[in-house]
Amino acid sequence: MAAVRQHGPVVDARGPVRYLWWLVREVKGKVALGAIYGSLWFVSLAVTPYLISQAIDRGLTPPRPTALLAWAAVVLAVGVASAWLGIMRHRSMTRLRLAAALRTADLVMTHATRLGAALPRRVTAGEVVTIGISDVWTVGRAMNVGGVGVAAVVAFAVIAVLLQRISGLLAVVVLVGVPVVALTIGPLLRRTQRAAARYREHQGGLNSRLVDIVGGLRVLNGLGGKQAHQEHYERESAKLREQGYRVGEPSSWIGALGEGLPVVYLAVVIWLAARLAVGGGLTAGQLVAVYGYTAMLVIPVNVMIFVGFDVTRGVVAARRITDFLRLPGDDPAGGAAPPGPAVLHDPESGVSAEPGRFTALAGNLPAASARILDRLGRYQPGDTTWGGRPLAGIAQPEIRSRILVAAHDADLFAGTLRDVVAGRADPDDDRVRLALDTAVAHDVGADLARPVTWGGRNLSGGQRQRVRLARAVYTDPEMLLAAEPTSAVDAHTEAAIADRLSAARRGRGTVLATTSPVLLDRADTVHYLVDGRVAATGTHRGLLAAEPGYRALVARAFGEDSFEGEGA
């Protein structure tokens, strides 16, 4: 993908460097302002030693009070201007970094919104959090190269010119010094970039684990698993800390050299200038000017070093951002859907879901079964067809209005139980009660005005699962696709749900990915999957008699279900 359109200008997301260059162009006005104020500030600092040298040579040797006062007044005026320019440089650069960071954050949030329900299927929540909190500000700091970075180069050139007017040798020493700095710092920047990339990848994974733990804290407490997850998180955090040390090693050298190399400059240039002064090649004022130039040179050289460091880290952050922006979103445009209920077919797995029938997917890999449902609902790319038409070519709103993928971990928004079950539709109390009854959620649904907190955190795991199922039933889609909708309930509740769900969905298409014998027995068609491919198709009882692998799969699941489950 060459570019991404985000309800405005086309974003160049072909790579991290291209994205940073696109971002510079987007905020070019602020970049220019930062470069102008920064350059004028640096130039005012660079000119000050020249003015002081003129005050010494023209006002003190020989003494000329009038000339001395005039030059002193000029130095004062330049000092006041330099203070004002320094304030404006800082303000303009702060605005530049904020503008770049917020522009990036807006792109990330807009794309996350466009991905919608497909987002958790393509990127972890922890990665999105890390991008939104850490990476966008790192990219903002990379904009320093367009502001104070340019100003530092201008200041360096001005100082080189001023030194050349005094001594060509000193100017050559200064000009040769920058390549030396680049050769010294360059390998450290590359090491930092590699280490930072590994650190950033590990950080995203660890944040994902943290989000999962926090999201399921009540469940972990109930199952006694909090301690185990905490210990695992602590081990991963220790690994991340060690990776941080590996990032810090070259970074600390960059910091030390950023402060130390300019001082070496100062020593070498002052030593040469002192020798020239002793030999009569420099006046007293020129010697003072050389010292001022080299002392001031510490600032732009230091800035160039740390700007390089900011850009290095910015490239790492921009790579994660562009990877995210290139995630394909749903295109609302497309062709017409089948005029009525039609067969969904996934060639990759061989699964077919017929309208008006209860279909079950029983596989040895739950993740593979979930991917099949995502392909049938067009949340993942595939060659799926709907009524013989490629699903990828059908308008997305048509698919979303007629095919529902009910994820087992779908969010529950805060509100009354009535509104949570109704979702986007207008709440109808009778239909809400019927949906809750189908999901055997009588313990939750006694009061439709009952408040439900975000994520259903004031409900148990089994209650949340049944409320999600009730919401899917209330929607009454033409084709309902769900993965393990009864995994958190006990056997008695599961049997009741199986009976009521099959009755409520009669005449509508339903596909469940499950290994529950109770649900499989209610299915009209069962696809037995091995490694994500259909190995056999039939009824539950027919497959039990004919397929040893299916029989072993169901027996294993039945044995687990006999000891696990939450009470209704």
ZIZI-V16293 format. One record per run of one state. SS is the DSSP state (2 for helix, 1 for strand, 0 for the rest). FROM is the first residue (numbers start at 1). TO is the last residue. If there is no record, write none. Layout:
# ZIZI-V16293
ss=SS from=FROM to=TO
ss=SS from=FROM to=TO
This chain:
# ZIZI-V16293
ss=0 from=1 to=3
ss=1 from=4 to=5
ss=0 from=6 to=9
ss=1 from=10 to=11
ss=0 from=12 to=15
ss=2 from=16 to=26
ss=0 from=27 to=27
ss=2 from=28 to=59
ss=1 from=60 to=60
ss=0 from=61 to=62
ss=1 from=63 to=63
ss=0 from=64 to=64
ss=2 from=65 to=122
ss=0 from=123 to=124
ss=2 from=125 to=146
ss=0 from=147 to=147
ss=2 from=148 to=166
ss=0 from=167 to=167
ss=2 from=168 to=215
ss=0 from=216 to=216
ss=2 from=217 to=223
ss=0 from=224 to=225
ss=2 from=226 to=278
ss=0 from=279 to=283
ss=2 from=284 to=325
ss=0 from=326 to=334
ss=1 from=335 to=335
ss=0 from=336 to=343
ss=1 from=344 to=346
ss=0 from=347 to=350
ss=1 from=351 to=353
ss=0 from=354 to=357
ss=1 from=358 to=363
ss=0 from=364 to=365
ss=2 from=366 to=376
ss=0 from=377 to=384
ss=1 from=385 to=386
ss=0 from=387 to=388
ss=1 from=389 to=390
ss=2 from=391 to=393
ss=1 from=394 to=394
ss=0 from=395 to=395
ss=2 from=396 to=402
ss=1 from=403 to=406
ss=0 from=407 to=414
ss=1 from=415 to=416
ss=2 from=417 to=422
ss=0 from=423 to=428
ss=2 from=429 to=438
ss=0 from=439 to=450
ss=1 from=451 to=452
ss=0 from=453 to=453
ss=2 from=454 to=456
ss=0 from=457 to=460
ss=2 from=461 to=475
ss=0 from=476 to=478
ss=1 from=479 to=483
ss=0 from=484 to=490
ss=2 from=491 to=504
ss=0 from=505 to=508
ss=1 from=509 to=513
ss=0 from=514 to=516
ss=2 from=517 to=522
ss=0 from=523 to=524
ss=1 from=525 to=530
ss=0 from=531 to=532
ss=1 from=533 to=538
ss=0 from=539 to=539
ss=2 from=540 to=546
ss=0 from=547 to=547
ss=2 from=548 to=563
ss=0 from=564 to=568
